[in-house]
Amino acid sequence: MTAKTQPAAPLPTELPAPRWIRWARWIWVIGFAEGLGAHLWDVGTGGLHAYRSAPLPAQLLFHALLLLDPLVVVLLLRRRPSAAPIGAAVMALDVAANWWADAPLLAGDPAGVLLRPYGLPVITLFGCFVLATARPLHRELTRTVTRG
């Protein structure tokens, strides 16, 4: 008597993306879209000199974010792997420029700047989140592209 054996089920070659990385991607989209909205508001209400109190390199970056923020959003929505390093670079520069621009305020009233629920604390928190999740997000977006 011969025992019938069934072939083993094939092992999955790829696992789905962890839920947290999908959430992270959407948090990035919302954060960069909100940043675009804030810069549009600043330039819309203050004109080209909306950032005149900031050092010139920071002013130029804040204006460039009118192009860079939507670029990152589009790359994320299209699931392009380049979204992660570009987004991380944009946020690193944005956080540094905001700390530089707010240095006089920090010197005068650090608690008043750091304890408010907008501006520098929020930008810094989002920047840390972006930098902490950039590598796993890039890995997942690369995996998505190679899956086809």
N, C-alpha and C positions, 0 to 999 in steps of 0.2 A: 504494500500500500504506500502510495506516494502522497506526501503532504503538499498541498498547494500553498504556495507562498505568494502573497501579493507584493508587487513592487512598492518600495517605500515612496512616500509622497516626496516630491522635490522640495528641497529647502528653499525658503524665500531668499532671493539674492539681495533684496533691498527692503529695508524696514521703512515705514512711513516716517515723516518728520515728527519729532517730538512736538507735542502740543505747545509747549512753552516757546519753541522757536517760531511757530506760526504766530503766536501772540506777540512775540518780540518784533516780528516784521511789521505787524499792524501798529504797534506802538511807535515804531520808527516813522511809519507813514503819517500818523497823526501828529507826531512831534515836529517833523520837518514841514508839514502843511501849516501847522500853527506858527512855526517860525516865519514862514513865508508871509502869512497873514499879518504878523506883528511888523515885519519890515515894510510891507506894503502900506500898513497904517502909518508907520513912522514917516515914510517918504511922502505919502499922500497928505499928511497933515503938516509936515515940517519942510517939505520940498527937498531939493538937493542938499541943503545944508542941515538936514534933520539930525545929523550926528556931529555937528561942529564942535561939541565939547570933547569928543574923543580924539585921540592921536590920529594923524592922517592915514597911516596904514590900517588902523581899525575902521576908519570911515570907509575906505575903499573896500574892505572886506564886507562890511555891512551892506554896501550897495551891491557887491558881487553876489551876496546871498539871495538877491532877488532872482538870480539865474541858477545858483547852485542848489538852493532848497528844492525848487520844483524838479530839477534834474534828478536829484536823489529820489524824490517821490515817484517819478516816472520809472526810473530804473527798478525801484522796489516793486511797483505794481506789475512790471513786466518780468519780474523775477530774474533780473540780470545779476550775476555774481559781482560785477563791478560796483553795485550799489553799496556793498558793505565797506570796502576800503575808501571809496569816495565819501560816503557818509561819515565814516570815522574821522577822516582828515578834515572834512568841513566842520564837524563838531569840535574837534581839538582846536582848530583855529578860532572858531566862534567863542568857545569858552575862554581861551587865552585873551582874545580881543576884548571880551566883556569885562574880565578881571582887570585888564590894563585900563580900559576906559573908566571903570568904576573905582580905580585906586584912590582918587581924591575923596570920593564919598566914603570909602572904607576907612580912610585915615581919620576922617572927621567923626563918623558915627557907624562903627562896624556893626553893632547890634541892629541898628535901624536898617542897614542894607541886607544883612544876612538873615534876618528874621522875618522879612516880608514874604508874602506868598506869591510873588511874581519876580521877574527880572533875574538877577544874578543867581539866587539859590535854585530856581527852577531850571535855568539854562545849565547850571553846573550839574544838577542831578540828572537831567536828561543826557548831558554829555558823558557822564560816568556810565550811564546805562548803555549808551551807544557803544562806547569803547569796550565795555565788558561783554557785550553780545556780538560784536562785529565778527570775530573769528568763527564762532559757531554758525552765525547767519551766513557768512560767506561759504562755509563748508556745505551748508544745506542748499544754498542757491546754486552752487557748482554741481552738486549731486542732482538737482532738479534739471539743470541744463543737459547733463550727460545722459539722463534718463530719456530725454527727447520727448 
